[in-house]
Amino acid sequence: MILGTLSEIPTRRDARVLLEQRLRPLNQGTQRPQSTIRFQDFVEREWKMLVLPTLKLSTQHGYQVMLRNHVLPYFGDRRLCEIAKCEIQQFITEKFRQELAWQTVRNAWIVLSTVLYSAVEYEYLTVNPARGIKFPPQGPRPEPKVFTANDLKRLLGHLEEPYRTMVALAVLTGIRFGELLALRWRCVNFQEKTLRIAESVFLGKFQPPKSEKSIRIIPLGPITAQVLQSHYDRSIHRDQEDLAFPRPGNTPYRESNLLQQVLQPAAVAAGLGHITWHQLRHVHASVLHDLGVPVKIAQKQLGHATVETTLNIYTHAIPETHRRAVEDLERVLSPNVPKFEEQARRAKCVIQ
């Protein structure tokens, strides 16, 4: 084990003190000898076998991307017991120096910390050195593009079936696109005009929805119910277990393929530029907000785990609504606020 350089440890006494600190956990039996295992070996032999399968498919995918692209190239050959907090801080600093997005760097740190936390749980380490790492302030996020009703009309005009119905349903219900791809006819109640959200699709595979509150029943308005009824009437696969929007062969679509091959070309043709499936969900949330729908109802409709998510992430004021709100506020407050002209006249008299 290398304790450090001569400039860092100038005397033999300092070296012995540092050596004693390193050996103490081993001598006391609080650190397993296996902590000398390489980080990459621990990830492949234990973490991927025991921890990764317990996570949702989408989380597994994201974690593996971060491991492959960022964490393993930096820490893969390091032994677990050699990974120190200062080295992790250097890793974070270097990633920002490479001008990676703030959230990307944080996601890489989350994955690293998750792996090291498992090493603590399995008694390879006594503490998680990734805890307490400092991050620079996050810069201002770009304002989300406001997607209007006219934009939606233009987009739908450049889509064919069943994609037109898929986009319309995504906007009218606010469900996640993965939930739409997993929708089965048994979850549609045309008599009561409701949808039951019970599954989601990620990379063509079925998984539970994002959270417990994402499992929900939402009402359908008469227009939305008619749109879905028309789609059912022209569908080939109409058994209870059939998907409402299947690929040929009655298998689920991949969200990324539909984005690249269907939504993006239609958006460009409609003059809308780059849009995502998630923006359709934002439209639904913003209009709910515009109509004054109580936030708890919006939370249930959207299947958010917390009210804060509904308020802080998805409710974007539509410009016309924002201006109208300010004008309404002026009408309410103006009887109690002195007229500016009168204030100016009085000030002029005082000056004279």
N, C-alpha and C positions, 0 to 999 in steps of 0.2 A: 504494500500500500504506500503510495506517495503522499506524504504529509503536506508538502508544499515546497517552495523554493527557499534558498538561503536568504533572500531579501525579505521574505515573509516570516521566516523562523530563524532569527539571527544567531541564537545560542543553542547549545546542546540541551540546556535546562528547559528552554521553551519547547524544544522538540519532544522531550520526555513527558512534559505536561500534556501536550497535544496527543501524544501516543496513548497516555493513560486515559484520556477522554474517549478516544476511539475504541480502546480495548474494554472499557468498563462494562458496556452492555453485554459483550460476549462473556466476560468473566462472571457477571451476575446472572447469566442465563436468560436475560431479557431479550436477546437478539439471536435468532437462529443462524447457524453457519450458512444456511442456504441463501441468506441475504446477499451473498456474493454472486448470485445468479445474475446473468445479464438481463437488462430490462426487456430486450426483445424476446429472450427465451421465456421470461415470466409471462409476457403478453401471449405468446403463441401456445405455451404448454398449459397454462392455468387460467389466465383471465379470459381468453377467447373460448375456452372450454366450459368454464364454470359461471362466468358473469355475463358475457355478451349475449348468450341465448335467453337470458331473463328479460332483456329489453325489447321494446317494440321494434318491428322491422325497420321503420323509418329511422329510429334512433340508432339501431345497429349499423345501418348504412352510413349515416352521418359520422358516427364514431370511427368506422373503419377508414373513411376518406381522410379524416383528420390524422389518424395514426399513420396511414401510408404516406401522406403528403408532407406532414410537418413533424410529428412527434418522434416516430421511429428513426427518420434520418438523423435527428439530433441526439437522441438518447439511446438508440437501439443497442449500441455496443457498451454502454456504461453499465456497471454493476449497480444493483439497487442501492446498496449501502454507500455508494459513492455519489449518488445524486443529491446535491446539497441545494438549499434554498437559494443561495447566491447564483448557482448555475442556472436554476429555473428562471430567476429574474433576468439573467443575461439572455436566456432563450427568448423571453418576452420582448426585451429591448431590441434584440436582433430582428425579430419578426416585424416590429414597428418600423425599424430602419429600412426593411425591405418594402415598406409602404403597403403592407397587407391591410385589409379593412379591419377596423377595430373589433367588430363582432367575430371575424374569422380568427383573430389572435385569441380572443377570449374563449372561443369554442375549442381551440387547440389546448389551451390551459385547462379547460374543464375536463377534456378527455384524459390529459396527463394526470390531473389530480384524482380522477376517478380510478385510474389504474393504480396509482400509488396508495389510495385509500384501501383498495382491495389487498395490497401488499401488507398494510397495517393490520387489516382484519385477519389475514392468514398468518400473522405473526412473523413475517419476513422483516418488517420494519417496526420500530416503536412509535414513530411519528410520521405524519405526512408532510414532507418538505415543501409541497406545493401550496400549503396554506399560508395566507397572509401576503401573497405576492401583490405588488403595487402595479396599477394600471394608470396610464395617463387619462385625463378627462376625455370622454367621448365627444367628438365634434358634432356640430348640428347636422341632423338628418335632412336629406332633401325632402321638400314638400311633396306629398303624394299627388299624383295626377288625379284630378277630379273627373270622374267618369259620369257624364250627364245622360239624361233620358234620350236626347237626340243622338248621342254617341252610340247608345245601345241600339237604337233603331237602325243606324247606318251599319253597325256590325252585323245585326241579324240579317240585313239585306244581302250580305256577302257570304252567308252560310247556307249550306244545304242540310237536309234532314239526314240523320237524326241530330246533327250537331246544332242546328238552330234550336231545337227543343231543349237540348242539353244546356246551352248557354242561357236560354230564357228561364229554365227551371232553376239554374244556379242563382240567377239574379232575383227571381221571384220568391225563392225560399231561403236564400242565404246559406245553404248547406255547403260544406267543404266539397271540393271537387272529387276527392277520394271517396267521400261518402256517397256522392252521386253515382260514381262508377260502380260502387258495391250495392246499389239499391236493387232489391228484388221485388217482384210483384206482390209477394206475400206481405210486404211492408207498406203497401199502398192500399188504403181503404177508401174506395170511391164513394161509398155510401155516407161515411162520416166526414169525408174530405180531409183526411189526415195522412201524414207520412211518418213512419217509424224508422228512426236512424239507429241501426244496430251493428253495422259493419263499416269498414273502410278498406280501400285498396291502395297498396303502395308497391310500385314496380311490378304490377300484375299479380300481386299476392294479397290474400285477404288477411286482415288483422282487426283487432278491436278499434273502436273510435279513439280519438285523441285522449279523452279523459272520461271519468264516470258521468259527468254532466253532459258529455257529448252523446250519450245514449239517451234519446229523447223522442217524444212524439210532437210534431209540429202541425198546425192547421194549414189547410190549403184554401186560398180564396177561390171563388167560382171560376175566374179566368184561368188560374193556374191548374185547377182541377180539370177544366176542359182541355187545356193544352196537353196534359198528361193522358187524359182519356183518348184524345185523338191519336196520340203516339201509341197507346195500347192497341187501339183498333187496327192500326196498320202494321203492328209487330208480328213477326213470325213466331218468336218464342214467347209464349204467354202462360206457361205453367207457373204455379206458385213459387217454385224455387228458381225460376229463370231470372236472369238479370234484366232490368228494364232497359239498359243501354249496353248490350254485349257487342263484342267483335264477332265477325264471322266465326262460327264454331262455338258460340255461346260462352266465350271466355272474356275476362275483363280487359278493357283497354289499359294502356300505360299512359299516365297523365302527361309525361314528358313528350311522348310521341304525338299526342293530340295537340299539345301546345305548339310544337315545331311544325307539324304538318297541316294543322287546321286553323287554330286560333290566330297564330301570328300572321300567316298569309292573309286571312280575312281582315285582321286589324289594319294591316298595311294597305290593303285595297280600299278600306273605308277611310283612310287618311288619319288613323288614330295612333300610328306609331307603335311602340312596344307596349304591350299589355300582358298581364298574367291572369291565370285562373283566379288568383286570390283577389284581384281587383274587382271581379264580379261580386264577390262576397262583401267587399268594402262598399259597393254601391248599395246593396241591401241594407247594411248597417247604417249608412249615412242617411238614407231616406227614412228609416225608422226614427233616427234621431231628429230629422227634419220635421217629422209629423208629431213630435212630442211623445212618442211611445215611451212609457216608463222603462228605465234601464234594466230592471229585473226581468221584464218581459223580453227585452232585446237579448239579454244574456241567455235566457232559456231558448229563444229562437235560434241563436247562433251556436249554442252549446259550449259557451266559454266556461272555464273552470272558475273564474272570478269576475266580479263586476268591474274591477279595475281594468282588466283586459278589454272589456267592451267599451269602457269610457276612453281609455288612453290610446288604444291602437286603432280601433275600427271606426270611430265616429269622426268623420271629417266633414266640417261644415261646408255646404255648397255655397259658393260666393253670393248668389242672389239671396239665399236664406240668411246669410251673415249680415248683409246690408239691411234686409228687412227687419232683422232682430234689433239692430242698432236704432233704426227709425222708430220701431215700436217702443223701445226703451226711452227715446226722447219724448214721445207723446205722453208716456206715463209720468216722466219726471219733470217735464217743462212747466207745469203749473206751480211747482215748488222751487223752481230755479229762476232767479232774477234774469230779466231779459238782458242780453249782452249790449243791445243798443242803449238801454237805460244806464247800464254800468259805465259805458263809454262816455255818455253825456255828463254823468256825475263826476267822473274823473277829470273831464275837460274843465268843468266849473271850478274844481279844487285847484287845478293848475293855474287858472287865470287869477 
